[in-house]
Amino acid sequence: MSDDEKLSASFPILPLFLLVFIFYLNFVSRVIMAPLLPIVETELGLGHGQAGSLFFFVALGYGIGLLGSGLISNLLTHRFTIIVAGMMGGVSLFLISRSHSIGAIQAGLVLIGIFAGIYLPSGIASLTEFIRKEHWGKAMAIHELAPNTAFITSPLLAEILLRFFTWRDSLIVLGGWALLMPFLFLLFGRGSRQRGEPPRLGLFREVLVNPACWIMALFFIIAIGSSLGVYTLMPLFLVSEAGMDRPWANALIGLSRSFGIILLFISGVLIDRIGPIRALTIFVLTTGVFTLLIGVIPGAVPLAILVFPQAACVTCLFPTGFTMVSLIFPDRLRGTAVSLVIFVGFLFGGGVLPSAMGYWAEAFSFSSGFAILGIVTLILLPFFRRLTSRLNLSR
């Protein structure tokens, strides 16, 4: 067997990137409302708090999907769970585009969250099955290209679509794209044909009694809050508080996430080389510092600079976290563990935090909210470092 054949066998590129594209569309459906939010807020007559709370409904659905993902993947296998989740995400976008009340939009966002949550454990289970263990750090980093590419392209894509369509018709275009990719994955992808573990009290208890579960849950609250939580409110912050025009703000937010793509590849190599615990220390520290600076340094020009390093550093938290979860929990518990820690992280970091910061901004300001988040992140760093160092992980 040639060197290229050996590499292809141990690190299959095509199946991995098809999985990445499914995850990308999964993530776009969750975050596309962020760049559309200034328009949606005006059309529906919402305050900052109500607008921010829309993401709570995505988070709520996401949590439901994560907790129920084991049941679905047990019935369908991980491979077909990925396909169904991708298709139904597209259908959910269609439903939101035709909704004319805030309640109907909230219900559609719950559905988007549910099908997005169903995907992740099956995606991780499939990835760790067809990728060899020594390449997990790099594979997780490549998999994380999906949300980070979605972060970059969603604001730019929204502005392009808004030149030709209303925000509602833009969702129809995205929904059609989301329906196409699962068919390509069905033809050319390689998902795990194993069945997930259905929700069982004993299985949940086995994960929950492990202190590492709660350490990783808290880690993902910070990671998702500093990434998705900040991202969803950044357009409103830059437009309403920093005084930027919406197209410029969305372009800036999208471009700022491009730095994360570069750092993702570096982070994957770094995790494999120095270990996830040391990598965690570096990435949490830099994320906390730059989030704090966004909150305390005023002015459109400094903010336009600071969003770049903040967005880049926070992307590296996710391959670190997923690698740690994969090392901590055995195969039979891994899907359940991913579901639980991401459920807690997304519910609080991606749902409660944007809603709370929206209401905080109505009473005080977005900038003070970002400063508090950065301070909390830095305060928790020694806690993460001390507790994770006690875990039985490879360094």
C-alpha positions, 0 to 999 in steps of 0.5 A: 500500500502506497503512502497516499493509500495509507493516508486515505485509509486512516484519514478519509478526506471525502467522507469527512468533508461531506460531514463538514458540509452537513454540519455547515448547513446545520449551523447556518440555519441556527445563526442566520437570524443574527445578521437578519436581526436588525431587520426582523427587530424593526419589522416585528417591533421587538426590543433588544431583549425580545430579539435576543430571546429568539436564540433561546428558542433555538437553544431550547430546541437544540437541547431537546434534540441533543437529549433525544438524539440517542433515541433517533439514532438508535432507530435510524443508525447514525448515518441516517440520523445525519441525513434526516436531521439535515433535510428537516433543518431545511424544512424548518427554514421554509416554515419560518419564512412563511410565519407572520407571528412571533409565536410561529417564528419561535416555534420554527426556531425550536424545530431548527434547534431540535434537528440541529441537536439530533445531528451532533452526537451522530456526527461525532460518533461517525467521525470518531469511527472512520478516523483513527484515534491519533488523528482525532484532534485534526479531524475535530478541528476540520469538523469545526470548520463548519460552524466557523465557516458559517460564522464567516459566511452567514452575515455576508450571505445574508447581505447578498440575499437581501439585495435580491430577496426579502429576509423571508425569501432568503430563508427559502433559498437557504432551506433549498440548499439545506435539502440538497446536501443530505442527498449528496451525503447519502450517495457519497458519505460515510456515516456510522452504521452503528445505532446510538444508545437510546435515552436510559436513566442508567446511561445518563446517570453513569455520565452525570456522576462523572465530575468530568461531565460537569467540568466540560459542561461549564467549559462549553457554557463559556465556549458557546457563550463567548462564540455563539452568544457574542456572535448573535448579539454583535450585529445589534451591538455594532449597529445600535451602540457603536453606530455602524451601518448594518451592511458594514457591521455584517461584513465586519463580523463575517470577515472577523471569523475568517481568522478562526479558520487559520487558527483551527488548523493550528489548534488541531496540531497543537492539541495533538502535540501538547495535549488538550489541557495545556491547549485549553489554558491558552485558548480560554485565556486569550478568549477571556482577554479579548472579550473583556477588551471589546467591552471596555474599549469604546469606539468603532475603529477599536471594535473593528480591530478587536472582533478579529482576535476575539473571534479567532481565539474562541474557535479553538475552544471547540476542538479542544473540548470535543477532544477532551470529551472523546478521551474522557468517555468510552465509545458507548457513553460518548454520544450521551456525554456529548449530548449532555455537555452540549445541551447544558452549554448551548442552553445557557451559553447560546440561549440564556446568555443572549437573552439576558444580555439583550435585556441587560443592554436595554437597561445598561449597555451591550459593552458592559455585558461583554466586559462581564462575560470576559471577566467571568471567563478569566475567573474560571480559567484557574478552576478549569486548569486545576480540575481538568489536570486531575482527569486521566487525559493524555497530555 
